[in-house]
Amino acid sequence: MIKYIIFGGGAVVKDLHLPAFKALGKDNSCLVYEPNPIDAKKIKLLFPSVNVNCDTYNSFYNSGLNFNDLKFVLIALPNTLHKEACLELLENNLSVLCEKPLGLSSDDCNLIKKVAKKQSRVCAVAMVRRFLPAVNILKEMLNAGQLGDIRKVSVSHGCNVKDWSWNSETVLRDDQGGVLVNFGVHYIDLILWLFGDIVPYDYFDDYNGGIETNCKLKGKIGVDIEFLLNLSWTHRLDNKIIVEGSKGRLHLDLDRVDSCIWFPSENNNSSFEIKPTLFFKSGNWKPTFESCFVEQIWNFETALSNQITKDLVSADEAIRTQKVIDWAYSIRKKTRYLGKSIRPDFPSSNVVVTGGTGFVGSHLIKRLSEIGMLNIVVPVRNFGSGSAIAKYPVKMIKTDLLNLESCRLAVKGSRFIFHLAYDSSGKSSENVTILGTRNILKAALLENVESVVVFSTATVWTAFKTPNINENTPLAPSLGKYGWDKAFMQKECLDFAKKNSTLKVSVIAPGSVYGPGSYLFCELPYQLAKKGLFSWYENGNGIVNYIYVDNLVDMALLSALSISASGNTFIGVDGETDWKSFLLPLIRKFENKISNITRADLVYLKKYGVTKTTFFDVFKTLVLSKDVVEKVNNNFLLSLIGKKIKKLLFKNNDVDKASEFILLDPPRKLQTPIWIFDIYNDSQYRFNNLKTRSQLGWIPIVSLSEGIKKSVDWLDSKDY
């Protein structure tokens, strides 16, 4: 018999709710309404005993089911449908457990509350963090007064949504609400539940016409308690709830739900792990996040019997939470381009950006948004990759670049296309880089697009042994198959432009693109240097032909508008310098950890997999041997000689460090990844940008010093 109805069969149902129903032995009483045939099929495959209806939730009302047999309906639909679904179910005298948020405004929540009260039905919000064992430790300690007078509560939770197990276009859609309404709702509810009303006084987010993906909210709880909420959908944060009281601090690690760490104020050097004696009331489940969903269902069914929702999130509590969110959204400001700029302007029109979720693509979309573009289409393979651009007014469309009809649907109605997508897998020549570009050009021609700008790479020339490279240099790609695919694609684009004069097709080939968000030329060297894994190659004297990302975006806009650009390739470089001058400002704080690899070292490293050992290395290891030190120290004359040797090996403060280190076996040194020397190499070629400057009228507006400063500031803000 069907007792439980579930509206929606996305990731939260498949990964969390249905396993909970199964753990309670109720899976064969569930009926899921999921119109997406792929998701419906997955559910049936994973949960054979669950009933699945591959139809919209509205068909439920004409299903012929006896509503008196049903216990409750779980709503796991897109946020915009929560209000409508709740009201319809309550009007039909059905109790509702609704995934957060209950509504997208406090007015919506209040309306749902009134209908639930009128119909005498239970309506609760599915927010399982109240059932985390660690949260219940906090609750018990607060009730017992063990933390003393509370002074500050801070919550920090960040991740990249691309790591989630979902691929739905609704999560990052601009009408669904962003990280505050989807993540923040949990923590605002917890704080209200545990501490009392929040009076917010400051809020900031990165909303720019889409949804917010990063935000910070500050407020007061009561008179004296400071509250800070820091959330991200683009990168990891500390992921902790920290409660500071007069008697100590309690840390809740959001990645570990089964315990808390207590730091008593009377002993600053001590900390204690605290675990509850009973994790859950509903059964002997593992202390995991997934088990909290079992506890939630059990609590909801208990509430149906006694109409008491003490441990659940009621509609009243949802209203209080949503009022805080309403306030935050009401004061935020959208960043927009105002006034004139020395950067190139661009006409308001429909634009498509393939590869728009990447580093360069996201900066291009930022620029288009700043100058007022409201119709930016971004074809994607996976919606989860869009967290970097969801804050802008973009429409992400799931697109198969290997399918011409799919490409036509994506570019239909557009005036300009910026094609940045490529395949980095290297498995087949018939990949996104070649076939995908071919389909985009064909689709653009068929859909009467005005201009397509294709992004290539300057590495299509770097195997050519010449110190000076321009657009007429014969193609000779480096970097293996990636380079050859780009070279083949570039040639096809120019041939296509010659044969199809009604479509403007231009190619830009940038050098080393750097700036905030760059992995290869910003984040990677920083992370390696921080771990002591970065090395200069030949003292960093190789030449880097660099271009700041915003300067590259300017070049793309000029190329799209230029009539004479069609059928041409344009090299994109601001200038040139050596690798040490370029990278050292980014990694200066780790300068003492950076070694140097010579050409001879690299040959040895590639052959044997380790750095060549010198006589000094052997001697130093021998001196540091624990057995040798013990023998030396037992002889007066040898111990005096040993001290002299130690002073030679370790100067100044290192002597004290060596004294401690000498008692241990020398640790194995981690190896610098060999492949980075293919990137930060010792090549001496230089790119000529005269054609780009003269034909497009382009100049690099952001200088190297300014671009490096922006990159350093970005690294500092991310705390990599």
N, C-alpha and C positions, 0 to 999 in steps of 0.2 A: 504493500500500500504506500502511495506517495504521501509523505508527511512534511517534506521540506522542499520548498521551491527556491531555486537560485537564478536570479536574473544576471546573466553575464558569465562567460566562461574563460576570461583572460587569465593572466599569470597569477594574480592573487588567489583566484579560485582553484586553479590547477595545482599550484605549488603549496598552498597553505590551507584554504578552507576545506577542500575535499579530503586531503589527508587527515584533517581533524575529524570530519564526519566518519571516515573509515575507522579511525582509532576508537571511536565511540560505538562502532558497529551499526552506524546509521546510514552508510553509503547506499544501500539498496533501497532506501526510502527517499532518496534525493532525485529531483528532476531539474536539470539545468537547461535554461533557454540560452542558446548561443547561436546567432545567425551566421557567424563566420565558419564555413565548413571545415577549414583547417584546424581551428581551435576545437570545434565540436568533435572532430575525428581524434584529436590528441586526447581529449578527456575520455572518450570511449575506449581508447587503447590503454590508457593508464588505469582507468577505473571501470572495468567491464560491468560491474554491478550497478553503476550509476545510470540512470535514465537521462538521455540527452535528446532535446528537441532543437533541431537546426532551424530555428525561426526566431523572430524578434520577440521581446518580452510581452508586447501587446497581445500576441496570440493567446497568451495564458488565459485571458478573460473569456475566451470562446472555446476553451479546451474541453469543457464538459466535466472538469474535475469537481468533486464535492468539496467545497471550501471548508466544510465542518470537519473534514478529516485532516486538514492541514494544521501544523503547529505554528510555523512562521515562514516568512519569505526573507531571504537574504538578498540584498541589492548590491551588486558589484558591477554597476554600469558606469559609463563615463560620467564625470561630475555634473555635467549640465542636465542629466536626466534624473538625478536623485530626487529633486523636488517633485517632479511630475509622477515618478514611480511611487514615491512614498504616499502622496496624497491619494492616488488611485487605489492603492492597496488598503490604506486605512479606511477609506470610504466603503470598501468592500468587507469591512470588519475583519481584516487580517493584521496580525502583529508583524512588526518589521524590525529587522536588524540591518541597518544601512551602513555600508562602507563609508568611511570619512571622505569628504565632509558631508554632513547631513544636508546642507544647502550652501549655496555660494554667497549668501548674505545672511545677516542676522534676521532680516525680515522674512526670508524664506524659511528659516529654522523656526521662527515664531509661528508662522502659519501652519507648519507641520505639527508643532506642539499642540495648537488649538484643536486641530482635527483629531489627533490621537486622544486628547482628553474628552472630546465630544463623543467619540466612538468607544471609549473605554478600552483602548488597545494599547499594548506595550510597543513603544518605539524607542529604540536605542541605537547608538552609533558604534560601529565596529572599530574600536581603537584598542588594540590588545596590549599596548604598553603599560596599562594599569595592572596587567597580570604578570609582568616580569618579576621573577623572584627578587631581583636586586631592588626594584622599586618598592616591593613590600618590606624589604629590610629597612629602607629609608623611612617608610611610613611608620613602622614600629618604633624606630629610634626617635622619630619626631614626637610620636605620642608619649614616649617615655621620658622626653626631655633630655635625651643623652647628648644631643648636639649643643645644648645651651641656647642662648639667644641667637637666632639666625641673622646673619649680617649680609650674606650675598648668595645668590643662586645663579649659576651660569650653565648654559646648555650649548654644546657645540657638536654638530652632526653634519658631516659632508661625505660625499661619494660622487662618482661619475655614473650617471644613469645608464651609460652604454654597457655597464657591467651587469645590469639587471636582466632577468630572463623574460624579456617581453619584446614585442615588435609591433606595437600598436601606434597608430598615428594620433590617437587621442591624448596620450599622456602629456606631450609637449605642445599641444594645440593651444592657441592663444585664448580660447574661451574656457579652458579647464582650470585656470588658476595655476600659479607656479609653485616654487618650493615652499613658500610660507603656508599656503592653504593645504598643501599635500603632505609636507613634512612637519612644518611648524605647528599645525593643528594638534598633533600628538603631544608636543611638549608644552604648549600653552595650556592644554587641558590638564596635563599632569600638575603643572604649577598651581593652577586654580584649585585643583582637587586637594593638593597637599598643603598649600600655603595660604590660599585666599586670593582675593581680587588683585589683578594687575592693572596699574595705571601707567600706560605707555607714554613716554615723552620724547622718544627719538627713534627714527626708522630710516634705513637706507637700503635700496636694492638696485640691481642692474637692469631693471625693466627699461626697454627702449622700443615699445610698440608691440611686443610679443608677450612673454611671461617673464617673471623674475626667476633667475637660476641661482643667484646668490643674494643673501640678505642678512641684515643685522637689525635687531630690535632691542631697545633698552626701555626699562620701566621700573616702577617702584611697586613692591608688595607691601601693603600697609604703609607705615611711615618710614621705617629705617632699612628695609631689605632692598638691596639692589638686585635687579634681574637683567641678565644679558642672554640673548638668543642669537646664535650665529649658525647659519645654514648654507649649504652649498650642494648644487647638483652637477658641478663641473669638476670638483677635486675633493680629496679627502681632507678632513679637519681632525682635531683631537679626538672627536667622537666620545665625549664624556659629559656627564652631569656632575657638577661639583657644587656641593652645599657647604658653605663656610659658616660655622657657628662659634660661639665664645668658648666652647669646650673642644673644638677640633674641626677637621674637614672630612667629609665623606665623598669618595669618588666612585661613581658608577660608570664603568666602562661599557659603552653601548654595544661593543662587539662581544662582550661577555655578560650574559644575562643572569648568571647563577650566583653572583657574589658582589660584594662591595669592598673597597679598601678604606680603612679608617685610620686617620692620622690624628691622634689625640694631641691637644695643644700643650699639655704638660710635659710631653716628651717628643720634641720635634724630630728626633732621629728614629723614631719607631713608627711602624705601620702594621696593621693587622687586617687579614682577610676575614670577612664575615660572611657566613653562609647560613641560610635559613634551615631549620630542622625539617620543615615541610615545604616542598616547592609548590604543590598545587593541591587544591581541595577536591578536584574532580577525579583524581587518580594518581597512581604512582608513575608519572611520566618523566621522561628525561628533562633536565632543566635547560630547555632550548627555546628559542623564539617561536618555533613551529608549535611547541606544546602549549603556548599561550593561546593559540586559536582553539584548542580543545577546551581549555578552561573557559574561554569566552562563550562557546556554544553551551557548555554545561551551565554557566551562570545565567545565560539568557533563558534557557528552559526552566531554570529554577524561578526566575522572575515571572515567567508566564503563569506559574502556579500560585505565587503569593503576591504578584503585582509590586514587588519591591525590587528596585533596580540600584541598590546601594553601590555595588561594585561595577556597574555598567555606566556608560556615558549616556545620560538622559538628554532629551531634547532641550530641557532647561539649561543644562550645562553646555550643550552645543551652542546655544544662543550667547552665553557669556564668552565662550572662546571666539566665536565668529565676530563679536563686537570688537575685540582686540585686532583681529585681522582686517575688519572693515576700516578701522581707524588708520591702520598702517597703509592700506591701499589708497585711502583718501588723501594722504599727505605726500605720497611719493611723486617724484617728478620724472618726466620722460626727457632723456637727453636728445636734443635735436640740433641740427646745424642751423645757426643763426647768422645772418649777415653775409658779407663777402669773404672769400677765402682765396689765398694765392694758389690753392690746389685746383685742379681742373673741375669744372662743373659738368653736369650731365643732365640730359632732358628727362623729365618724369615720363616713365613708360614701363611696360611690362618686361621684366628681365628674368632670365633663367640662369642659375649658377649651378653647374654640375660640380661635384667635389666641394660643395659649399660648406660642408661640416669640417673641413680640414683647416690647417693653419692659414694659408693664403686666402682660401675661400671665405673663411669667417671674417677676415679683415676687409675683404671686398664687400661682403654683405653689410658690415658695419658702416662702411663709407656710403653705400647706396642708401642705407637707412638714414644716415645723417643728412643727406641732401634731399630727403623727402620721398623716397621710393616706398610705395605701399603695396606693390604687386611684385614681390620677389618669390619666384618658385624655385625650390631646391629639390631636385630628384635625389632620392636616397635609396640605399639597399636595406638599411636598418634604421628605424626611427630613433633608436637609442643613441645613435651617433650624433644627434642634433642638439645636445645640451649646450654647446658653445654658441649656437645661433638662435636658440628658442626665444631669447630676450628681444629679438628683432621681429618686425612684421613680415615673417616669412610663411610660406605655405609649403610644407614638406610633402612630397608625393612619392610613394613607393614606385620605383622605376627599375626596369631591367634594361640596362644599356646595350645588352646583347640582342634585344628584340626591337625591331624598327617601329612596330606599332606602339609599343610602350613608350618609346622615345617621342613619337609624334604626339601622344597624349600629354606628355610632360611639357613640350615646347609650344603647344598650340596657343595661338594668341599673343606670343611674345615678339618683341621687336629686336631685342639683343640677347645673345647667348654668350656666356663666359664658360668655357669648357675646361675644367681643371681636373676632372676625374681621370684616374688611371689605375692600372692593375699592378700591384706590387708583389703578387704571388710568384710571377715568373714561370708558371706551369705550362703555359701554351701561348703561342704567338697570336692565336685567335682569342684575345682577351679584351678587357675593357680599354686598354691603351690603344689598340688598333681597331678592332671591330666596333667597340663602343664609340670611338671618335667617328668612324665611318657612318654609323647609324645616326649620330647627332647631326652630322652634315647633311645626310639625306633627308632627315626629318625637318631640318631647318629649311631646306630648299622646298620641300613639299608644303610646308606650313607658311611660306612667304615671310620668313624671318629676314630682317634687314642685314644683320651683321653677326658673325661668330668670331670670337677671339679664342684661340686655342693656346693653352699653356704647354710649352715644351720645356726643355732644359738645356743649359749651356754645355752639359756633359756630352752632347752629341758631337762635339768637336775636340774634346780634350785628349783623345788618344792620338791626335795629329801632332806630330813632333815639330811644332813651330812656336816661337815665343809670342807671336802676335796673331790673334784670331779675330776675324770679322765674319759677317754673314755669308761671304763668298768662299770662305774656307771649306774645302771638301769635308763632308761628313765622315767622322771617324770616332764613334762613341766609345766612352769608357763605362765602367760600372756594369759590365756584363750584359745580360739580357735586358735589363731595365733600359740601359742606354740604347741598345739596338732597337728595341720596340719604340722608344721615343723618336729615334731617327727615322724609322720607317713611317711612323705616324706623321711626322713633320713633312716628309716628302709627299705623302698622300694628300695632305691638306693643301699644299701649294699647287699640286696637280689638279685637285678638285676646283680650286679657285679659278684656274685658267680655263677650265672646261665649262664652268657655270658662272657667268658674269653677273647674273641677277642677284647672287648672294655674295656679300663681302666676307671673305675669310682671311684672317691674318693670324700669324703665329708670333708669340713672344717667348723668348728663350732666356730665362733668368739665370744669373749666377747663384751664389750662395745667399739664399734669402734668410734674413735674420730679423729679430724683433720679438716683442712679447708673444709668447705662445709657440715660438720656434723650438722644435725638438733638437734637430741636429746642431744648430748653431747658437743655442742658448741653454736649453734645459739639460741636454745630454752631457756636455762638457762639465757643467756645474755639478750634476749628480756624480759623475765619475771622479771629479776632483775632490768632492766632499768625502768620498769613500777611499781616497788615496789611490785611485785606479787610473788616473789620467797621466799621460806622459807626452812631452813634446817629441816631435819627430824631427831630428836634425836641428834641435834648438828652436823649432817653430819658425824656420826661415823660409818655408814654402809660401807661395803667393795665394791669397784668397781674393777672388773677384766678388765683392759683396754687393748686395742691394737690400736696403731697408724695405720691409714689407709694404709700407704705405706708399713708398716711391714706386714700387711695382704695381700697386693698385692704380695709381695715377696713370702709369704707362698703359695699362689695360683699357682704361676709360678712353684715353686719347686714341688708341688703336681702333676701338669700336666705332668711333665717330669719324675717323679719317677715311676719306674716299680713296686716297692713293695708297692706303695701307694694304688693301686687298691683294693677295698673292705674294705678300712679303713676310719675311721673318725679321724680328727685331731683337737684338741682344739687349738684355736687361742687366746692367751693372751700374752701380753708383761710382765705383772706383776700385782701387786695389791697395792692399797692404799685406804685411806678413802675418802668419797665423798667431804668433806670440803677441803682437801688438793688438790683434783683433780680439783674441779670446782672454788675454790676461785680465782686463778690467772685469770680466764676468766671474772669474774664478780666483781673484786676487786673495781673498781671505783664506784660500787653501794652498797658497803658493809654496809653502814649505813642504807640502806633500807631493809636489810634482817632480817627477824624474825626467830623464831624457833618453830617448832611444835613437841610436845611430842607424845608418843604413846597414852596416855589418851586423848590428844587434838584431835587426828585423829579419835578415836572412837566416840567422841562427834560430830566431824565435819561430819562424815559419817551418823550419826543418825539424826542430826538436820539441817545439811546444813550450819551451821555457827560455828565460833570459840567460844569455851566456854567463857562466860563472867566472869571476876573476880570482886571481891569487888572493887579493885582499878579502874577498867574500869568504874564501875558505879559512883564511887566517882569523878573521873576525868571529866566524862561527866556532872555530876551535877554542878561541879565547873565552867565548861565552859559554862553553860547555860546562854543565854543572859538575861533572866528575873532575875536569881539569881544574876548575876553580877550587874545589875542595882540596885537591892535592897541593895546589899552589899555596893556599892559605895555611896549610899545616907546616910550611917551611918559611922561616923568617926572611931569608934572603930573596927567595922566589916571590914572596908576598909583596916585598918592596918593589921588585921588578914589575909585578902584576899591576900595582897602582900606577906606575909610570905608563905602562901600555894602555891602561884604562883612560888615562888623561889624554893620550894621543888619539884614541878611538872616539872618545866622547868629550866634547868641549863644553865648558861653562856649565849650564844647568843640566845638560845631558848626563853629567857624571852621576848625579843623584838618581836619575831615572835608571841608569845602567846598573846601579847598585841593587835596585829592586829586580830589574830584568835579568840580572846575572844568575839568579836562583832558579830561573825557569828555562826550559828548553826553548830555543828560538822559534817563534811561530813561523809557519809557512807563509810567505808573502803572496798576497793575491796578485793575479796577473792582469795587466792592462789588456783589454780586448784587442786582438791584432787588427780586426777590421776597421778600427777607427783611423788607422794610418792610411787607409785608402781614401779617407775623407779629409783629414787634416794632414795632407801629404806635403812633399817637398817640391811639387811642380812649380815651374817658373813661367807658365804661359799667362798672357794678359789679353783681356777682351776689349775690343774697340766698340764704343757706344755712339760713334759719330752719326751713323745712319739714324739711330733712334732719336737723337737730339734734333737733327736737321729735318727729318721727314715728319716726325710726330710733334715737334716743338716741345719735347719733354725735357725737363730738368729735374734732378734729384733734390727735392725741397728739404728733406730731413737729412742733416749732416751725419757723418759717422759718429761724432762725439755725442750728438743728441740721441741718435738711435741706440747707441750702447747704453746711455744713461736710462732710457726708457726700458731697455731689456733688463738692466740691473734692478731697477725699481720693481719690475714685474716679478723677478726671481725672489726679491726680498718679500714681496707681498704674499707669495705662495709658500714661502718658507720651505723650499725644496731641500 
